[in-house]
Amino acid sequence: MDTGELRHSFVSLMSDAGVPVEYIARLVGHSGTTTTETVYRKQIRPVLIDGADTMDRIFPAADPQS
């Protein structure tokens, strides 16, 4: 994973956690929110969801009844 991928992951995770975009933009050094919103904010989310779905298939939740 390179620094760009880490940056994208950071922005996506912060966004998904409900951190305001204005705060995220300041954390990553943007002077406004436009770049954060258009470039970073949603790029990694589909990858994270696909990865989580795959892990759910590999490790299904235990049945609490068993």
TAHU-V409324 format. One record per backbone hydrogen bond with DSSP energy under -0.5 kcal/mol. NH is the residue of the N-H (numbers start at 1). CO is the residue of the C=O. Records with the same first field share a line. If there is no record, write none. Layout:
# TAHU-V409324
NH: CO, CO
This chain:
# TAHU-V409324
6: 2
7: 3
8: 4
9: 5
10: 6
11: 7
12: 8
13: 9
14: 10
15: 11
16: 12
17: 13
18: 15
19: 14
23: 20
24: 20
25: 21
26: 22
27: 23
28: 24
29: 26
30: 25
37: 33
38: 34
39: 35
40: 35
41: 36
43: 40
44: 40
46: 42
47: 44
48: 44
49: 45
50: 46
51: 47
52: 48
53: 49
54: 50
55: 51
56: 52
57: 53
58: 54
59: 55
64: 62
66: 63
